[in-house]
Structure formats: structure tokens, C-alpha cells
Amino acid sequence: MTDRLPGGVHVEEGTRRWVMWGEIDFSVAHAVRARLAATIDGRPRTVDLSRVTFMDSAGLHLVLMKTGRGTRPRLLHTPEHVRELLEFSGALDLVELVDQAAEPPRPEPPHPALSAG
């Protein structure tokens, strides 16, 4: 058995910005859900999806966690397969899609062993 996850989420310190990468599936969602929920403060968050290669319904749940009126997550660089998942699930109106970030590209995510912690 291995502890290596197929993807991960990095929360940028002191911000409401999440950077997701790889496969955002049940195993990743299970590993990071509590940590991500603790960062949600009722204000909109930004989620960079540019490095996401796969997302299932558990990953979609992470993106939409605690979404409500005035707290739509802002999704940056959303891959086509994630857009299709949002559309198919009827969740497209719950998010704001943005193709370009107002800031330069972020560095590579941290070492995979840190992705679940």
C-alpha cells in the first residue's frame, strides 16, 4: 500500500487561493476535505485548476464546498473536462469561470508527500 495520492491541493498561506493538480478524485478529496473546509470563511475563494488532469464528483464537491449566495468560487484556467463536469452536474451557475489570472503563474506544487497534510 502506498501513501502517494494521484493529485493534491495546495492552500496558499494567508489567502483564499487553492491550487489543485493531478487527479482530484475520492482519495484526494478524503485526504484534504477537512483542511480545505477550515479555510472557507464565507468569502469567495479562488481555485486554480490549470494542472488538473481528472476530476470526479468528489473533486467537484471540494470545489463547491460551502458555496452559497455571494460565495461563488472563482475558477482559474478550468480544463474542458472540468467544465463539462460542471455543466453535466448543473453546477456551472454556482461558479465563476476565469481564463486568465491577474497574477503571474504559480510555481510547481510542493512535494507529493505534503499534498495530503
PyMOL commands that set and color helices and strands:
alter all, ss='L'
color gray80, all
select helices_A, chain A and resi 26-37+57-64+80-88+92-94+112-114
alter helices_A, ss='H'
color red, helices_A
select strands_A, chain A and resi 7-11+17-24+46-55+74-76+96-98
alter strands_A, ss='S'
color yellow, strands_A
deselect
rebuild
show_as cartoon
